[in-house]
């Protein structure tokens, strides 16, 4: 029996079937303003200092003068000891721990904390680095008049608010101080000279970052990754390591291979950030395309037993960074802990999946959505296997507009299977009937004429 809402109602309401609102993603952007740091510190310090000093002094003096001396002495001693000890311990310990222990894993270019000890950076320059607390990183750059500097820093703003400043002598000639996850200075040099680039943390917090520097003269882009390269000879990229690259002139494609390769069933998150332009990211499992996403973005895909390759493409000169981070299951999926593919509760956050790979998941009161790329002229078959006695699961296939293409549901069977034309990307959804929860395995294949 067909248990979802009528298609006409679905299309008119704009909602996906089965569970109202389950395809809706709520995104909240939080803007972080670079103000108020000093005000907070001063206000807290002043308030605490005044309160401790004034209240202790006034109370002790009055009670000593007006009341019994022995009783006042005991009361003052106990009160002052309790209050002052707790405040001094909490404040001093936190400051000493963060500043003096040297816990920050600084990078190999230290000590370059001042303009006088700046690291001399030759073009093209690309390094994974570390900012530590109040220690700035300085770089000396030889710029030529008429040439353009591109200084691109990539990081996670939630870890540290990193900013860039460019100096000619003691004068700041350019800066980049946004509140997002990267900073870019593009500066046409007016005179030939040595310039200083300062990398600093606005909020004085430790964080890793990637820095790429190029100088373009006469419209000639400078490659900063290994060239030439091709899909048959990709450059390697290690797990969880950010790499910098550039697309210059006729070089419109940079392939990277995750090394070592992620195991089948792991989720691979590929993050691409560009200093300019709009590159596309293609993820492959062997020769098969798993995902193609336009623009700088994060792509989540499931690994197969074949190598995972990432290709960055574009048509304009640009610098970019790419990082590939696999997350693998630590055990069999189970409810309520769910599986490693979460969040994949709707079309917007569906995880890309390769054909021909079997992987295990858990439907724990929500839907699981997997995205399979189109294979024009071909037909795809998608199946789940589970133990029906533990929870009844159903299987649905939708197109990218949310139209239901096929479904499979049975109240007694421990398998569900659907077949659909792959004229575009399809979204395969696993759902527990009513409130049913269960684990399952999902397989997929496709055939072409």
GIWOQUI-V822055 format. One record per run of one state. SS is the DSSP state (helix for helix, strand for strand, loop for the rest). FROM is the first residue (numbers start at 1). TO is the last residue. Records with the same first field share a line. If there is no record, write none. Layout:
SS=FROM-TO ; FROM-TO
//
This chain:
loop=1-6 ; 14-36 ; 67-68 ; 101-114 ; 118-118 ; 121-124 ; 133-134 ; 136-136 ; 144-147 ; 155-161 ; 169-170 ; 177-181 ; 189-192 ; 202-206 ; 218-219 ; 221-229 ; 231-232 ; 234-234 ; 238-241 ; 248-252 ; 259-266 ; 275-279 ; 286-287 ; 295-297 ; 303-307 ; 314-317 ; 328-333 ; 335-337 ; 339-350 ; 353-358 ; 365-367 ; 373-377 ; 386-387 ; 391-392 ; 400-403 ; 409-414 ; 422-425 ; 433-436 ; 449-449
helix=7-13 ; 37-66 ; 69-100 ; 115-117 ; 388-390
strand=119-120 ; 125-132 ; 135-135 ; 137-143 ; 148-154 ; 162-168 ; 171-176 ; 182-188 ; 193-201 ; 207-217 ; 220-220 ; 230-230 ; 233-233 ; 235-237 ; 242-247 ; 253-258 ; 267-274 ; 280-285 ; 288-294 ; 298-302 ; 308-313 ; 318-327 ; 334-334 ; 338-338 ; 351-352 ; 359-364 ; 368-372 ; 378-385 ; 393-399 ; 404-408 ; 415-421 ; 426-432 ; 437-448
//
